[in-house]
Amino acid sequence: MRHYPTQHPVETRTAVRDLRTLPKAHLHLHFTGSMRPETLLELADKYGVHLPEALQGGEPPKLRATDERGWFRFQRLYDMARSCLREPEDIQRLVREAAEEDLRDGGRWLEIQVDPTSYAPRLGGLIPALEVILDAVDRATRDTGLPIRVLVAANRMKHPLDARTLARLAVRYRDRGVIGFGLSNDERRGFARDFDRAFAIARDGGLLAAPHGGELAGPFSVRDCLDDLGAGRVGHGVRAAEDPALLARLADSDVTCEVCPASNVALGVYEKQEDVPLRVLWDAGVRMALGADDPLLFGSRLAAQYELAREHHAFTDEELAELARQSLRAARMPRPLLDELLADVDAWLAADAGAPDDAEARGVAGTLSDRESSADAATPAGRSR
Ligand SMILES: [Zn+2]
């Protein structure tokens, strides 16, 4: 599907709308990576974990993951942070705070991804770990009003048989909030097709396939996600910009790319923000859902991704609203809620750009309890697109 041309540009005013009140879905957020830096410091203190200097300052560490050493360092920091999540109450706190941060940023739907394997040793095994996580998600949704769903993500560095086990587990918990199956870690290792059986299990079980591709590796890795794993969404996918034929294919498909502009620069995929090919993807008609990836390590959250699109890629408010709609449409949410949130995006755009405070007062806080009940009452509309 192509973007509709803008017929009535309203971008003549100097004031801009508040992007924190633009309703959006957050579809690319990793579990530990969603942690607040100050929470990490408190948990490290609680367990006597000595954090590396890069994680102590509350400032995002300098990373460069385009070579293997840099990626290894990134993973090591991630593992250190994860080692501070030990008890169910830590998991609950993490999810609740992630929900609070997203709500503050205009997030109205969250799909968070997690590999329960990493938490299993401290939480009594794979199944108890996933149950602790799903309980925390339920509780956070109840407490904050933000609907949250889970993607179980396999690790590409592990054996494909492990991924199959995870896929079966994910399908088993489909009625408990698991909506998708992912594949993360270094795209340069192994082949996507090694994980085709795991993804077939997930898809046959009704889950969305959402592997990472087109971040550390080039267009071929996006193609592999589509051809070998039946991806319905691609984590990142930005490197598709290097291949016009692939861009056209994505644009003509139902696939949405979960683009994370701050992450791309933080990890050195692109040198500077202007180099992230947001415009290339947009102009080609590729659908995108902006995401924060790992705010703990990259230093910015959901609304900041839209700010980057505005500041560095010259997206107008109308285009930003369309980006938000794309995120909502790519989410696995019930149809009535989708319709409601799309109407809220229209209202955001229709509101006077000069009065963000009004929009804020009217928006997020007042509608949370309604949102929760409508999300609960709605029957999941199988995404037909
Ligand atoms: Zn990611």
Boltz pocket constraint, residues with backbone or C-beta under 6 A from the ligand:
constraints:
  - pocket:
      binder: B
      contacts: [[A, 28], [A, 30], [A, 184], [A, 212], [A, 235], [A, 293]]
      max_distance: 6.0
